[in-house]
Amino acid sequence: MRKMDSTEICNLLEIIIGETEPIADTWADEKIEENLKTLIDIGDWILDGLLRSAEHRKSSYASSRQNGERAYATMLAWKDWLANKEEELA
């Protein structure tokens, strides 16, 4: 069995999770909120995985350090992105 790439995984997640943007219809938005809760749980899982990898950024082993640095750099990039989005939404 071949491994799915990130595009295929994201497409599959869209199918599995469903819509997450409210549409101003009470019945539909209740279901959408459940989908959003699922998306948040997956986001938490992703962030935990990044943190576990980032904790290796000062490893004495080059391969572990490289992965840790990539995870840490991603965390910093997401931090900046979130700060910018927070300003836009304020």
Legacy VTK file of the C-alpha trace (Angstrom):
# vtk DataFile Version 3.0
C-alpha trace
ASCII
DATASET POLYDATA
POINTS 90 float
0.000 0.000 0.000
1.379 3.386 -0.921
1.533 6.265 1.525
-0.847 9.195 0.907
0.720 12.594 0.285
-0.300 15.713 2.210
-2.760 16.893 -0.459
-4.565 13.556 -0.415
-4.667 13.557 3.391
-6.115 17.083 3.471
-8.734 16.136 0.878
-9.658 13.080 2.919
-9.914 15.154 6.102
-12.286 17.561 4.335
-14.508 14.615 3.459
-14.309 13.012 6.898
-14.749 16.189 8.960
-17.200 18.088 6.768
-17.919 21.796 6.644
-16.541 23.964 9.456
-17.672 27.440 8.398
-21.085 28.487 9.766
-23.811 29.410 7.267
-26.291 31.244 9.550
-28.770 28.364 9.665
-29.368 27.070 13.198
-29.811 23.406 12.293
-26.860 23.324 9.917
-24.635 25.374 12.224
-25.163 22.875 15.045
-23.705 20.131 12.846
-20.984 22.480 11.619
-20.029 23.204 15.240
-19.565 19.477 15.851
-17.340 19.364 12.764
-15.389 22.347 14.116
-14.836 20.545 17.422
-13.404 17.610 15.472
-11.147 19.975 13.505
-9.929 21.531 16.771
-9.136 18.088 18.208
-7.107 17.259 15.089
-5.338 20.624 15.318
-4.413 19.879 18.937
-3.036 16.494 17.858
-0.972 18.166 15.127
0.425 20.781 17.526
1.347 18.081 20.042
3.212 16.205 17.300
5.099 19.341 16.288
6.058 19.995 19.889
7.335 16.444 20.381
9.527 16.845 17.286
10.651 20.385 18.201
11.926 19.115 21.548
14.742 17.411 19.591
16.055 20.605 17.998
19.119 20.671 20.283
19.876 16.965 19.909
23.472 15.892 19.478
22.276 13.695 16.571
22.126 15.629 13.292
19.063 13.845 11.930
17.071 14.431 15.118
18.270 18.033 15.304
17.237 18.666 11.675
13.718 17.357 12.309
13.481 19.305 15.547
14.595 22.518 13.853
12.044 22.047 11.059
9.256 21.522 13.598
10.386 24.493 15.687
10.614 26.754 12.618
7.111 25.694 11.649
5.849 26.519 15.135
7.397 29.999 14.879
5.912 30.555 11.416
2.463 29.522 12.703
2.916 31.832 15.700
3.531 34.780 13.344
0.618 33.748 11.112
-1.709 33.508 14.125
-0.586 36.914 15.419
-1.302 38.482 12.012
-4.727 36.815 11.807
-5.529 37.925 15.346
-4.812 41.530 14.340
-6.992 41.171 11.237
-9.894 39.764 13.260
-9.652 42.360 16.055
LINES 1 91
90 0 1 2 3 4 5 6 7 8 9 10 11 12 13 14 15 16 17 18 19 20 21 22 23 24 25 26 27 28 29 30 31 32 33 34 35 36 37 38 39 40 41 42 43 44 45 46 47 48 49 50 51 52 53 54 55 56 57 58 59 60 61 62 63 64 65 66 67 68 69 70 71 72 73 74 75 76 77 78 79 80 81 82 83 84 85 86 87 88 89
